[in-house]
Amino acid sequence: MTVTETETADEAVGPVGADAPRACTPRLPHPRPEGRDDYTISEVAAICGLSAHTLRWYERIGLMPHVDRSHTGQRRFTNRDLDWLDLVAKLRLTGMPVADMVRYAELVRAGEHTCPERHELLVATREEVLRRVAELQETLAVLDYKIGIYAAYRTEDRSAAG
């Protein structure tokens, strides 16, 4: 089973309101040419900042849903594919392992009955992100402290020279 267009868009964008039904969730506007829904692999690479090699690898390992092909066999990506790649980029930024991203993609393709497992995976990822954010905030506090010390040193140095 492949990721349907509705599932792909919903997974990438998420619910707009608390009562928004999943299949009816409006999609966010794309920073892409209006009315366009057909891209080559090189165009997708330019839009997403990924190499064509990476895009082919994503498809090979099961991270990308089925990508349509032209009559000549060239990959043809849609806006929904770009939405999915946006989500994958966000998951990468969280530090989620590729194996977990592939597992998530498999769960999406399997259908709604996997929502509890998807929820667990994303909650665990969120907890790890929060832990890393706290660690970075502590690191930032140390940097701010040190910068303050050196700023005071530079101020004293200038006033002594004057």
N, C-alpha and C positions, 0 to 999 in steps of 0.2 A: 504494500500500500504506500502511495506517495503522499507527501504533504499537499493538501488541497490549497487552493488559492486563499480561501477564507482563513484556514488555520494558519497559513504562513503570515498573512497580514496581521491577524489577531495576535499571534505570538510575538511579532516584532513590535507592534504598537501597544498592545495591552488594552484593557478596558478604559473607556473614556470617562464613564460615570459609574457609580456604584450599581445602578440598575441596568446598565447597558448590556444587552444580550451579546454573547460572544460572536455569533455569526453575523450580527448587524453592527458591529463596532465600526464606526467610520475610520477611515485611514487618514493619517496625517499627510499633508501635502509633501510632495517629493521635491528636493532641490534639483530636479531634472527637467528636461524640456516637456512642457505640457502637451498632453496627447500622445506622448511617446511611450511605448511599452515593449520595445524590442531592441536589445543591445547585443553587440558582439562581445567576445571575451576581452578584447583589448579595450573596449569602451568601459566595461565593468571594472577592469583593472584600474583604469584612470579614475573612475568615479569613486571606487572604494579604497584606492591606495594599496591594492594587493597586486601581486604579480599574477600573470596568466598561469604560471606553474602552480602557485598556491591555490588558485581557483580550481584547477584540474585536480589537485591533490584533495581539496575539500570534497569534491564530487566523488573521487575514488574511495575515500574512507567513509563515506556516508554522511558527511556533515552537511552537504547541500542536498536539497530535494532533487528529484529528477529534473534535469535541465533539458529543455526541448532542443531539437536539432533542426537545422534547415535541410532542404532537400539535398544539399551538398555535404551534409554531415557536420556543419559548423554549429557550435553551441550558440543558442539564442536565449538570452536571459530576459526576464520580465521585471517590472517594478516590484513584484512580489518577491522575486529572487533577491533584488537589491534590499528590500525590507529585511529579509532573512539574514543577509550578509551584515546589515547594520546590527541586528541582534547578536550575531556571532562575534562581531567586533566588540560589542559591549561585554559579552561573556569572556572574551579574551582579556579585556582590561581588568576583569575581576580576578584574573589569575586562575580561572577554572581550567583544569586539565583538559586536553583535547579529548581524552577518552570520555570524560563526563559530558562534554559538548556533543559528542557523537551519540552518547546514550540519550541525552535530551532530545536530539533530532529524531532518534528512533522512537522515543515515546510520543512525540508529536505526530509522527507518521502513523503510529498504532491507533490513535484516536482518543476521544474524550475520556474513556475509562482509565487512562493513565494520568489524569490530572492530579490525583493525590501524590503519585510518585514524582511528577514534575515539580509539584509544590515543595516536596521534601528536598529535592535537589537544589532548587532555587533558594530555599530558606537556609540550607547549609552554606551555600555560596555567599549569601547575604551576611551571615554570621562571620564568615572568614573575612569578608570585605570590611565589616565594622571593626574587627580585631586589627586589621592592617591600618585602617584610618586612625584608630586610637594610637597605634604605634607611631604613625607618621606625625600625629599631633604632639606626642611626647618629644619626638625628634625635632620638630619645629620649635618647641619651647626651649630646648637646649640651644638651638641655633640662634634664636632671638636673644637669649641670655648672653651668649658669647658675642654676638654682634653689638649688644649694648655695652659690654665691657670694652670692646675695641673702639666703639664710637666715642666713649668717654675718654679713652686713652688719646685718641686723635685730637679731641677738643682740648685736653690738658696740654698736649704737645704743642699745639698752635699758640695757646695763651702764654706758655713759657717762652716761646720763641719771639713773641711780640714785645 
